[in-house]
Structure formats: structure tokens, C-alpha cells
Amino acid sequence: MSKPSPIDTLAPRVERLLAQYQALEQAHQQQQATLAALYRERESLRLRLQASRARVDELIARLPANQTEAAQPQAATAAPIPPTPSLST
């Protein structure tokens, strides 16, 4: 029997490496597409948040002055929390 040539022994390994490379390249392209979609979604959400904040600020500015002043002291006049009794004996 003759000994197989080095090329014959390397060919299957090279083919497997090439198949792995192609699979990794495809996965990379899919991940790049997913990342681009996520960046677009993030930008869209950021713009929506910015628009929502502007609308809330506009609504706050339209409130009468006495309502905004009356709403603020209510939070400040809440009953204070009593101190917790000491557990030491």
C-alpha cells in the first residue's frame, strides 16, 4: 500500500476550515445587520423620547402659575417619617 500524499490528508481539513469560515462570515453579516437595526431602533426611540419630553415641558409651561406653586408644597409638607427605635438593650 502506498502512503497517502500530504495534499490528500490536508484537503479534508482545508475544506472543513473553509466551511467554518463561510459559516462564521455569514453569522458575522447577520450580526452586523441586527446591530444596524438595533442602532436604528435606538435612534428612533431617542427621538420619540425627546419629542415626549418637549410635549411634557410644553404642558407644564401652560399650567397656571398658582397650580404649579400649590403642587410643590404638598410634597414638602408630607409627614416626616419617625425615627426607628433602637434595638439595643
C-alpha contacts under 8 A as a table, 3 or more apart, distances in Angstrom:
res1	aa1	res2	aa2	distance
4	P	8	D	6.28
4	P	9	T	6.91
5	S	8	D	5.28
5	S	9	T	6.64
6	P	9	T	5.19
6	P	10	L	6.14
7	I	10	L	5.08
7	I	11	A	5.89
8	D	11	A	5.43
8	D	12	P	7.64
9	T	12	P	6.70
9	T	13	R	7.60
10	L	13	R	5.31
10	L	14	V	6.12
11	A	14	V	5.14
11	A	15	E	6.15
12	P	15	E	5.05
12	P	16	R	6.21
13	R	16	R	5.10
13	R	17	L	6.18
14	V	17	L	5.03
14	V	18	L	6.09
15	E	18	L	5.03
15	E	19	A	6.17
16	R	19	A	5.05
16	R	20	Q	6.15
17	L	20	Q	5.04
17	L	21	Y	6.05
18	L	21	Y	4.99
18	L	22	Q	6.18
19	A	22	Q	5.15
19	A	23	A	6.20
20	Q	23	A	5.07
20	Q	24	L	6.08
21	Y	24	L	5.09
21	Y	25	E	6.00
22	Q	25	E	4.99
22	Q	26	Q	6.16
23	A	26	Q	5.17
23	A	27	A	6.19
24	L	27	A	5.01
24	L	28	H	6.02
25	E	28	H	5.04
25	E	29	Q	6.26
26	Q	29	Q	5.12
26	Q	30	Q	6.26
27	A	30	Q	5.06
27	A	31	Q	6.14
28	H	31	Q	5.05
28	H	32	Q	6.11
29	Q	32	Q	5.02
29	Q	33	A	6.24
30	Q	33	A	5.11
30	Q	34	T	6.19
31	Q	34	T	4.97
31	Q	35	L	6.02
32	Q	35	L	5.04
32	Q	36	A	6.15
33	A	36	A	5.13
33	A	37	A	6.24
34	T	37	A	5.09
34	T	38	L	6.19
35	L	38	L	5.03
35	L	39	Y	6.19
36	A	39	Y	5.09
36	A	40	R	6.28
37	A	40	R	5.10
37	A	41	E	6.18
38	L	41	E	4.99
38	L	42	R	6.02
39	Y	42	R	5.04
39	Y	43	E	6.18
40	R	43	E	5.17
40	R	44	S	6.18
41	E	44	S	5.03
41	E	45	L	6.14
42	R	45	L	5.11
42	R	46	R	6.03
43	E	46	R	4.97
43	E	47	L	6.20
44	S	47	L	5.21
44	S	48	R	6.23
45	L	48	R	4.99
45	L	49	L	6.08
46	R	49	L	5.13
46	R	50	Q	6.17
47	L	50	Q	5.02
47	L	51	A	6.18
48	R	51	A	5.10
48	R	52	S	6.10
49	L	52	S	5.00
49	L	53	R	6.10
50	Q	53	R	5.17
50	Q	54	A	6.28
51	A	54	A	5.07
51	A	55	R	6.28
52	S	55	R	5.07
52	S	56	V	6.21
53	R	56	V	5.08
53	R	57	D	6.07
54	A	57	D	5.09
54	A	58	E	6.11
55	R	58	E	5.01
55	R	59	L	6.20
56	V	59	L	5.04
56	V	60	I	6.13
57	D	60	I	5.06
57	D	61	A	6.12
58	E	61	A	5.06
58	E	62	R	6.32
59	L	62	R	5.11
59	L	63	L	6.60
60	I	63	L	5.36
63	L	67	Q	6.73
63	L	68	T	6.85
64	P	67	Q	5.55
64	P	68	T	6.80
65	A	68	T	5.42
65	A	69	E	6.33
66	N	69	E	5.10
66	N	70	A	5.97
67	Q	70	A	5.04
67	Q	71	A	6.07
68	T	71	A	5.22
68	T	72	Q	6.45
69	E	72	Q	5.48
69	E	73	P	7.01
70	A	73	P	5.96
70	A	74	Q	6.97
71	A	74	Q	5.64
71	A	75	A	7.36
72	Q	75	A	5.83
72	Q	76	A	6.86
73	P	76	A	4.88
73	P	77	T	5.98
74	Q	77	T	5.25
74	Q	78	A	6.57
75	A	78	A	5.65
